[in-house]
Amino acid sequence: MKNLAKKLQRFLVSEDGPTAVEYAVMLALIIVVCLTAINSLGSNARTTFSNVSQSIGS
């Protein structure tokens, strides 16, 4: 029982947990930025290809 209390105390004092949460939040923000950029580039590419295809078709 004493060993369990020491492990619990060490876990609560440890800063590994908050660090992991911070990394998870940063990763989520990076993913959101990447998806937004990819979506924007895709829309721009679709517009460009549509304009090119209309120019070729006319």
C-alpha positions as CSV (number, residue, x, y, z in Angstrom):
1,M,0.0,0.0,0.0
2,K,2.9,2.3,0.8
3,N,4.4,1.6,-2.6
4,L,1.1,2.6,-4.3
5,A,1.0,5.9,-2.4
6,K,4.6,6.7,-3.5
7,K,3.7,5.9,-7.2
8,L,0.6,8.1,-7.0
9,Q,2.6,10.9,-5.4
10,R,5.3,10.6,-8.1
11,F,2.6,10.6,-10.8
12,L,0.9,13.8,-9.5
13,V,4.2,15.6,-9.1
14,S,5.5,14.6,-12.6
15,E,5.1,17.1,-15.4
16,D,4.9,14.5,-18.2
17,G,1.1,14.6,-18.3
18,P,0.7,18.3,-19.0
19,T,3.5,18.1,-21.5
20,A,1.8,15.4,-23.4
21,V,-1.4,17.4,-23.4
22,E,0.4,20.5,-24.7
23,Y,1.9,18.4,-27.6
24,A,-1.6,17.0,-28.4
25,V,-3.1,20.5,-28.6
26,M,-0.2,21.7,-30.8
27,L,-0.7,18.7,-33.1
28,A,-4.4,19.3,-33.3
29,L,-3.8,23.0,-34.3
30,I,-1.2,22.0,-36.9
31,I,-3.6,19.5,-38.4
32,V,-6.4,22.2,-38.6
33,V,-4.0,24.6,-40.3
34,C,-2.9,22.0,-42.8
35,L,-6.4,21.0,-43.6
36,T,-7.4,24.6,-44.1
37,A,-4.5,25.2,-46.4
38,I,-5.2,22.1,-48.4
39,N,-8.8,23.0,-48.8
40,S,-7.9,26.5,-50.0
41,L,-5.3,25.2,-52.5
42,G,-7.8,22.7,-53.8
43,S,-10.4,25.4,-54.4
44,N,-7.8,27.6,-56.2
45,A,-6.7,24.6,-58.3
46,R,-10.3,23.8,-59.2
47,T,-10.9,27.4,-60.3
48,T,-7.7,27.4,-62.4
49,F,-8.5,24.1,-64.1
50,S,-12.0,25.2,-64.8
51,N,-10.8,28.4,-66.4
52,V,-8.2,26.5,-68.5
53,S,-10.8,24.0,-69.7
54,Q,-13.2,26.7,-70.6
55,S,-10.5,28.5,-72.6
56,I,-9.6,25.3,-74.4
57,G,-13.2,24.5,-75.1
58,S,-14.0,27.8,-76.7
